[in-house]
């Protein structure tokens, strides 16, 4: 693959991944969205279908890594040249940021309505039952549209959760085709990967929101910090390293496990 193939495929593919994945989070979260409160099943399947669409779109161009953890795992396996790794990861980060901006543009009116609604912004009513405008505004729940966060904030547990979930994802990708003379599964692999992502979301996503992809979390988090959203709350940079480091470690472990057990 040429450098231009990698750049184009990974940028566009990751942008589509984040547009559709972040889009389902926005649809479920924001007021005046027809899908508001559709729930965790919608998010899990929405992200799975986002992976399916992005992988099918970019697979023939760049191989559709769409995730630095996958790129690292493939490099350790020997399927990707280490010299190409920076280009893959840089393209994925750019695509993730583009996708997050597209989510904002798609739901622009919903973001503004949600984040200017007093019921969203203020935590307690006055004695008369009206909203107390003197109360400290609470962060509008929009960071979760862009990036992940833990239900219980414990750095060790959160990191281990992301590592375990990413090992499952990357190992499932690396072992595709082993029962088919090692020739891979072609477009069927995109479907299998998307179903693995749904399974991870349903089974392992509860503690941290299953980033399992450093740029999926970091790129949109940067966009959240930069976008002119009123009352958007902080970007939680104190947690931001976990969904970056955890998946990278998980991808490396998966690559090592593949070489030990399957190569």
N, C-alpha and C positions, 0 to 999 in steps of 0.2 A: 504494500500500500504506500502511496506517495504521501508526503507531508500534507499536501492540500486535501487529499482524501480523508486523512485522519482529522484535520481541522474542520472541514465541512461536515463530515458525518457526525463527529462527536459534539460539535457546537449545536447543530440543528437537532440531533437526536436528544441531547440532554435538555435543550430548550423545550421540546415537545413533552419530555418526561415531566419536567417541573410544571409546565403549563397545565397538563391534565391532572397531575398529582396534587399540586397546590390548588388547582381549580376545584377538586372535589372537597378539599378542606375548607375553601372559601364558601362553597355551596352549602355545606353542612353548618358552618359557623355563623354566617352573616345574616342579619335581619333583612327582610325583604328579598331573600333568596327563596325560590320555590322548594329547595331541598333542605331548608334549615331544619336542624335536629333530626336528620335522617339517620345518624348514628354511626357507630364504629364499623359495622358491616359495609356500609357505603364507602367509608374511607378505605378499608382494606381492599375491597374489590376495585374501587376507583384507582388506587395506586397500582394494583395488578394489571389492570387494563392500560394504564399509562405506560408501564414497562413494556407490555405487549406491542403497543402502537409505536413507541420510540425504537424498540429493538428491531421490529420489522422494517421500519423506515430507514434506519441507519446501518442495518446489518450488512448489506451488500456494498456499502461505501467504506466504512471504517472498522467493521466487525462489531459495532454497537457495544463497546465496553460500558459507556455512560456512567461510569463509577470508578474512581481511583482505586477502590479496594479490589475490583475485578481486574483492573490493569496491573496492579501489583501482583495479584495471584497468578495471572497469566505470565507475567515476566519471570516469576520464580519457577513456574512450570516449564518455561522455555518457549512459550507460544508467542511472546511479544518481545521485541528487542528492547533492552534497557535504554538505549538511546532514544527510543520513541516515547518513553514514559512521560517525560516533562510535557511534550506536545499533547499527549492524550489528556493529562490532568489539567493543563492550562485551558484546553478547548472545552473540557467538561465544566470547569468553573465558569467560564464565559457563558456557556449555554445555560447553566443553571441560573445565572443572574438575569439573562434575557428572559427566560421562562417566568421568573418571579415578577418581572416588570409587566409581562403580558397578563399574568393573573390580576395584577392591580388594575390594568387598563380594562380588562374584561368585567371586573366587578367594581369599577370606579364608583358608581352611584351607591352601591351597597356598602362599600367601605365608608363613604362619607355619612350615609344615613346611620350606620351602626355606631360610628365613633362620635357622633354628635347627639345621640339619643341619651337623655339624662338617666333613663333606667339602666343603660349599659354602663354609664360612667360613674354613677354614685352608688355607694354601698348601703346607705340607710335612709329611710324616710324621716320626715319631721314628725312631731307629735300629732299634727293634723293629717298625717298620711301623705303629705306632699313630699316631693324630693327635696332634700336638704342641700341647697347649692353650696353651703359652707363646708359640707363634708368633703374629705379628701377624695379626689377622683381615683378610682381604681383603674388599673391598666385595662384597656379594651382587649378582649381576648382575640387579638389578631396576630400575635407573634406565632401562634400555633399554625396559622395558615402558611407561614413562611418557613418555619423551622420547628425542631422538636424540643421537648422538655420533659423532665421526669415527673412522675406522680409523687414519688418519695425521693427527696434529694439526698442521695448518698453516693459520693463520687465513685467509690470502689464498686458498689453494686451496679451503678449506672454504666460504668465502663465495662464491667464483665458482661452485662446484658448485651451491650452493643457488639462486643467481641463474639459472643456465642452466636447471636443472630447473623452476623456477617459471615462467620465460618460456614454456617448452613447454606447461605446464599452462594458464596463463592465456590464452595466444594461441589454444590449441585451443578454449577455452571461448568466447572473444570472436568467433571466426570461425564458430561454429556457425550454420547457416542461410543463409550467404552463397550457397550453391548452391540455395537454396529461396526466392528473392525476398526474402531478409532477414527472413523471418517466424519464424526460430528452428526448432527441431526438436522442441519439446514434450518429452514424456517420453523420447523417443529420445535427447535430449541427455544425460540422466542416464546412460544406458548407455554412450554414447560417452565421456563424461567419466571414468567408472569404468575403462574400458579404457585410456584415456590414463594414468591413475594407475598401473595395472598395468604398462604399458609403461615409465613413468618408474622405477618400482621395480626392474624387471628390468634396465634399461639404464643408469640414472643413479644408482641408489640405493646402490651399493656404497661410495662414499667416505664419505658422511655419514649414511646412513639416510634420506635424502630427506624432510626435514620438509615443505618446500614449502607451509607453512602456519604462520604465527607462533603462533596460539593452540593449534594441535595440539601444539606443543612447550612453549610457555610455561605454559599452563593446567595440564597434567599435571605439569610440573616443579614448579610451586608446590605442587600436591597431594602430590607425592612428598616435598617438604621438610616438609610439615605432618603427614603420616600417622604414626601410632605404629607403625612397622614396625621390629622389632628388627634390628640389624646391617644396615641398609639401605644404608649407605655415603652419600657426599655426593651433592649434587644438581648438581654441576659448573656452578656459576654463572659460572665464567670463560669457558665456551663458550656460555652460554645466549643471548648477544646475536646470534650468527651465524644460528641458525635463525629469528630474528625479523627481523633487518635484511635478510638475504639474500632471503627471499621477498618482503618489501615492495619492495625494489629491483626484483626480478624482475617483480612485478605491475605496477609503474609502467612499466618498459621495455616490457612486453607491450602495455599500453595505448597507449603512444606509437607502437610499431610498427604497431599496428592502425590508428591514425589516419593514419600515413604511407603504409601499403601497401594497406589494404583499405577505408578509409572513402570 
